[in-house]
């Protein structure tokens, strides 16, 4: 009868040459003696170098990665030594002493990964880098992206160009008091289902798409589970509303939560074994985006789903969850049943038409759910927002189980 499939384009992976240019310029400045006595020269935006006349002869100063500097002397590099800038704060004095603690020296330089350390005759280091979300430069190919978007929907947190940005969202630090600490919130935490004593699911790997076309389901031909246009009262009409008849999907086929970690629902699948139930457990990844934020938030949650429908475009490892507002797919009886054509994208529904960060998308879907008649159908749409966390084609493992409903 029907199913829904959504193609998801990968989120942008952004690279930059700006920071390479900046490092080269900084190296040239040091080699040319550009730091005068007593100047404070930031290195890589992380720590600070303080000293008297930090310089190198003949441009021999160098940066290793983004955190090494040659200093401590005015000779040709043989009388001075190399101090590495790291998390513990290496120190180089004019006598060439290097170590992991501040060492006194005449005109020595101090290098610290998280904030400068003063040495005798030098200038005090910079204050520790604040734990905040600094938003990256706007990306014309991804307007409206925030630190939360970059951190949860791309892998850029580990990229060198992204190091100055989004410390909180990338979980490089925890702000004082545990708050968001910057330009964007860290988002909701995933529910911990490890203490719920749910059975282990060991079986085939698959993924869940979503649809709701309001049509009579394929399996209703055998079990009589079909409804009038009100979506609640049963009907003896055997002709689907998608074929001009008066038989619609029943609203009680919308998903519902049993608790924070378990829900019931109905699915379409290829070669349907009508009435068979499966227990599925979400893995925390999306089918088309491993970093899908909604999929991450439902890791470990489980559903028991009953096969109610079929679809020629449903893959063998795919369950198409019946979710009101999830897209009508190949057929559409919802415009007739609900008196509106404002149903979101044909494939993917409300979520596919929503933009912005994950939190904004959720609220967009929530607003659109109000277009669905109040009752179990609207509740099923809101279930997608609140329980399934607007997960976009989440992956799962599955195995057959007895049907509790």
Long-range contacts (C-beta under 8 A, 24 or more apart in sequence): 1-215, 1-216, 1-217, 1-218, 1-240, 1-242, 1-268, 1-309, 1-310, 1-311, 1-331, 2-211, 2-213, 2-215, 2-242, 2-268, 2-309, 2-310, 2-311, 2-329, 2-330, 2-331, 3-209, 3-211, 3-268, 3-309, 3-310, 3-311, 3-312, 3-313, 3-314, 3-318, 3-320, 3-329, 3-330, 4-209, 4-210, 4-211, 4-213, 4-311, 4-320, 4-326, 4-327, 4-328, 4-329, 4-330, 4-347, 4-348, 4-349, 5-209, 5-313, 5-314, 5-315, 5-318, 5-320, 5-329, 5-347, 6-209, 6-210, 6-288, 6-327, 6-347, 6-348, 6-352, 6-392, 6-393, 7-288, 7-347, 8-286, 8-287, 8-288, 8-289, 8-392, 8-393, 10-288, 10-289, 11-142, 11-149, 11-153, 11-154, 11-289, 11-291, 12-139, 12-141, 12-142, 12-154, 13-154, 13-155, 13-156, 14-136, 14-139, 14-141, 14-142, 14-154, 14-156, 14-161, 15-159, 15-161, 16-161, 18-161, 19-160, 19-161, 23-63, 23-66, 26-63, 27-61, 27-62, 27-63, 28-59, 30-54, 30-55, 30-56, 30-61, 30-69, 31-56, 31-58, 31-59, 31-60, 31-61, 32-59, 38-123, 39-123, 40-116, 40-123, 40-125, 40-126, 42-126, 43-67, 43-69, 43-85, 43-111, 44-85, 45-129, 45-163, 45-164, 46-85, 46-113, 46-114, 46-129, 47-85, 47-89, 47-111, 47-112, 47-113, 47-114, 47-115, 47-116, 47-125, 47-126, 48-111, 48-112, 48-115, 48-116, 48-125, 48-126, 49-85, 49-109, 49-110, 49-111, 49-116, 49-125, 50-109, 50-110, 50-116, 50-118, 50-119, 50-122, 50-123, 50-124, 50-125, 51-107, 51-108, 51-109, 51-110, 51-119, 51-121, 51-122, 51-123, 52-107, 52-121, 52-122, 53-107, 54-109, 56-80, 66-160, 66-163, 67-113, 69-109, 69-111, 71-109, 71-111, 72-96, 72-105, 72-108, 72-109, 83-109, 83-111, 84-111, 85-111, 85-112, 85-113, 86-113, 87-113, 87-114, 88-113, 89-113, 89-114, 89-115, 89-116, 89-117, 91-117, 91-119, 93-119, 129-167, 130-181, 131-167, 131-168, 131-173, 131-174, 131-175, 131-176, 131-181, 131-182, 132-167, 132-168, 132-175, 132-181, 132-182, 132-183, 133-165, 133-166, 133-167, 133-168, 133-169, 133-180, 133-181, 133-182, 133-183, 133-184, 134-164, 134-165, 134-166, 134-167, 134-182, 134-183, 135-165, 135-166, 135-183, 135-184, 136-162, 136-165, 136-166, 144-355, 144-356, 144-357, 144-360, 145-357, 146-183, 146-184, 146-357, 147-182, 147-183, 147-184, 148-184, 148-185, 148-186, 148-187, 148-293, 148-357, 148-358, 148-359, 149-356, 149-357, 149-358, 152-187, 152-291, 152-293, 152-296, 152-358, 153-289, 153-291, 153-292, 153-293, 153-358, 154-291, 155-291, 184-357, 185-359, 187-293, 187-297, 187-358, 187-359, 188-297, 188-389, 189-297, 190-284, 190-296, 190-297, 190-298, 190-299, 190-300, 191-260, 191-261, 191-297, 191-298, 191-300, 191-301, 192-300, 193-260, 193-261, 193-300, 193-301, 193-302, 194-300, 196-259, 196-261, 196-262, 198-261, 198-262, 198-281, 198-302, 199-279, 201-279, 201-280, 201-281, 201-302, 201-396, 201-397, 201-398, 201-399, 202-397, 202-399, 203-397, 203-398, 203-399, 203-400, 204-317, 204-397, 204-398, 204-399, 205-283, 205-317, 205-395, 205-396, 205-397, 206-280, 206-317, 206-318, 206-319, 206-395, 206-396, 206-397, 206-398, 207-286, 207-287, 207-317, 207-318, 207-319, 207-393, 207-394, 207-395, 207-396, 208-267, 208-280, 208-318, 208-319, 208-320, 208-321, 208-391, 208-393, 208-394, 208-396, 209-318, 209-319, 209-320, 209-321, 209-393, 210-320, 210-321, 210-322, 210-323, 210-326, 210-327, 210-348, 210-349, 210-384, 211-268, 211-320, 211-321, 211-322, 211-323, 211-326, 211-327, 211-328, 211-329, 211-349, 212-249, 212-254, 212-322, 212-323, 212-324, 212-325, 212-326, 212-327, 212-328, 212-334, 212-349, 212-377, 212-380, 213-242, 213-249, 213-328, 213-329, 213-330, 213-331, 213-332, 213-333, 213-334, 214-241, 214-242, 214-248, 214-249, 214-328, 214-332, 214-333, 214-334, 214-336, 214-337, 214-338, 215-240, 215-241, 215-242, 215-248, 215-249, 215-331, 215-333, 216-240, 216-241, 216-242, 216-245, 216-247, 216-248, 216-249, 217-249, 217-253, 217-266, 217-268, 217-308, 217-309, 218-268, 218-272, 218-274, 218-308, 218-309, 218-310, 219-272, 219-274, 219-275, 219-307, 219-308, 219-309, 219-310, 220-247, 220-308, 222-274, 222-275, 223-274, 223-275, 225-250, 225-253, 225-308, 226-250, 227-251, 229-336, 229-337, 231-337, 231-373, 231-375, 231-376, 231-377, 232-375, 232-376, 240-333, 241-333, 241-336, 241-337, 242-331, 242-332, 242-333, 248-333, 248-337, 249-322, 251-324, 251-375, 251-376, 251-377, 251-380, 252-376, 253-308, 253-322, 254-322, 254-323, 254-324, 254-376, 254-377, 254-379, 254-380, 254-381, 254-383, 255-303, 255-321, 255-322, 255-323, 255-380, 255-383, 255-384, 255-387, 255-388, 256-376, 256-379, 256-380, 256-383, 257-383, 257-387, 260-301, 260-387, 261-300, 261-301, 261-302, 262-301, 262-302, 262-303, 262-304, 263-301, 263-302, 263-303, 263-304, 263-383, 263-387, 263-388, 264-303, 264-304, 264-305, 264-306, 264-404, 264-405, 265-303, 265-304, 265-305, 265-306, 265-321, 265-322, 265-323, 266-305, 266-306, 266-307, 266-308, 266-309, 266-321, 266-322, 267-305, 267-306, 267-307, 267-308, 267-309, 267-319, 267-320, 267-321, 267-322, 268-307, 268-308, 268-309, 268-310, 268-311, 268-314, 268-319, 268-320, 268-322, 269-307, 269-309, 269-310, 269-311, 269-314, 269-318, 269-319, 269-320, 270-310, 270-311, 270-312, 270-314, 270-315, 270-316, 270-318, 271-310, 271-316, 272-307, 272-308, 272-309, 272-310, 273-307, 274-307, 274-308, 275-306, 275-307, 275-403, 276-306, 276-307, 276-400, 276-403, 277-304, 277-305, 277-306, 277-307, 277-400, 277-401, 277-402, 277-403, 277-404, 278-304, 278-305, 278-307, 278-319, 278-398, 278-399, 278-400, 278-401, 279-303, 279-304, 279-398, 279-399, 279-400, 279-401, 280-304, 280-305, 280-319, 280-396, 280-397, 280-398, 281-396, 281-397, 281-398, 282-391, 282-394, 282-395, 282-396, 283-394, 283-395, 283-396, 283-397, 284-395, 285-394, 285-395, 286-391, 286-392, 286-393, 286-394, 286-395, 287-393, 287-394, 287-395, 288-392, 288-393, 289-392, 292-391, 292-392, 292-393, 292-394, 293-358, 293-389, 294-358, 294-362, 294-388, 294-389, 294-390, 294-391, 294-392, 294-394, 295-389, 295-391, 295-392, 295-393, 295-394, 295-395, 297-389, 297-391, 298-387, 298-388, 298-389, 298-391, 298-394, 301-387, 304-401, 304-403, 304-404, 304-405, 306-403, 306-405, 319-396, 319-398, 322-380, 323-349, 323-380, 323-381, 323-383, 323-384, 323-388, 324-369, 324-372, 324-377, 324-378, 324-380, 324-381, 325-349, 325-350, 325-365, 325-368, 325-369, 325-371, 325-372, 325-380, 325-381, 325-384, 326-350, 326-351, 326-384, 327-352, 338-371, 338-372, 338-373, 340-371, 342-371, 343-371, 344-368, 348-392, 350-381, 351-384, 351-390, 351-392, 358-390, 361-390, 362-389, 362-390, 365-390
